[in-house]
Amino acid sequence: MEKTKNYILLHLNILLFSFTGVFSKAASVQYNRHGLGSILLYVFLMLMVLNCFVYALIWQKVIKRFELNVAYANKTIYLIWSQIWAVVIFHESLTPQNIVGLLVVFVGVMVVQYYG
């Protein structure tokens, strides 16, 4: 049960980290539309920095519970979350190459889980 709890904490933290990309893209969109005068640009930049700060603090606590190779292999799940946010929030398209790449990442994480 403790192992499951640790993995849940690890993946919730990775999910949190994935929002850094969301805030970064949102800031970029604001900059492209309104330039440096956009208040939302600075809001998204501050959210991005705050998110990275909170993530870093939690990450230091969480990785103590894992071997580093397992923790960092799981961190690549960030790519899957990022693709989900790209499609859901920014309405970007999901190509067959994206799907193949995400499957490769997922299989890689599973291999490390099994042998790590």
N, C-alpha and C positions, 0 to 999 in steps of 0.2 A: 504493500500500500504506500509506503514511503517513497519507493521508486516512482510510482505513478504520480504522486504529488510533485516530486521533483521535476518530472518531465512536463507536467502541466505548467509549473512555474517557468520553466525554461521556454516553453512555446508561447506562453502569454507575454513573456518579455520580448521574444522575437517578434510577436505580433505588434507590440508597442513600438519596437524599433522600425517596423515597416511603415508606420505613420510619418516617420521623418521624410521619406520620399514623397508622401502625399503633401505634406506641408511645403516641401521644396518645390514641387511641381505647381502647387497653388500659388506660391510666391512668384514663380516664373510667369505664370499666366497673368497675374496682376501687373507685374512689371511690363510685360509685352503689351498689355491693353492700356495701362495708365501711366507708365513710367515711374520715376522715383517719388512722385507726389501721391501715390496711392497709400492710404492708411492701411489697407488690407495687406499690402506687401510687407509692411513692418510687423503686422500682427502674425502673419504666417512665418516670417523669419524668426520671430521670438518664440512661437510655438515649436518650430523646428529645433532651435537651440535648447529650449526647456525639455523637449522630448528626448533629445540626445543625452542631456544631463541625467534625467530620471532613469533612462535606459542604462546608462553607464554604471550608475550606483547599484541598480538591481542586478545587472550582469555580473558585477564583482561578487555579489552574494550568491548568485545562482551557480556560477561555474565552480565554486568550491565543492559542490555536490557531485561533480562529474569529472571523468578523465577529460583532459583538454581536447583530445581528438574527437571524442563523442560530442562535446559541447559545440565545438566549431563546425563539425559536420552538420549538426542540427541547425546551426545558424543559417545555413544555405536555404533553409525553408523560407527565409526572408524573400527570396526570389519568387516563390509561389504566391506569397501574400501580396507582393508588389504587383504581380500580374493581375491578381484578383482586383486590387484597387484601381489599376489602370483601366480595366474593363468596366467595373461597376461605377466608379466615381467619375472618371474622365472619358468614358465611352470610347476607349480605344479598341481596336480590333485584336482578336486573338487568332494568330496565324497557326497553321500546322507546324511550322518551325518552332513557334513558342511552346506549343504543346509537347513536342518531342523534347525540347530542352528542359521543360519542367519535369517530364517523366525521367529524364536522365538524372536530374538533381534528386528527385524523390528516391529512385533506385539506389543512388549513391549513399544517401542517408540511411536507407534500410540496410545496405551492406555494412556500413560502419556500425550500425546498431547491433547487427547480428554477430559480427566478428570483433567489435570493439569492446 
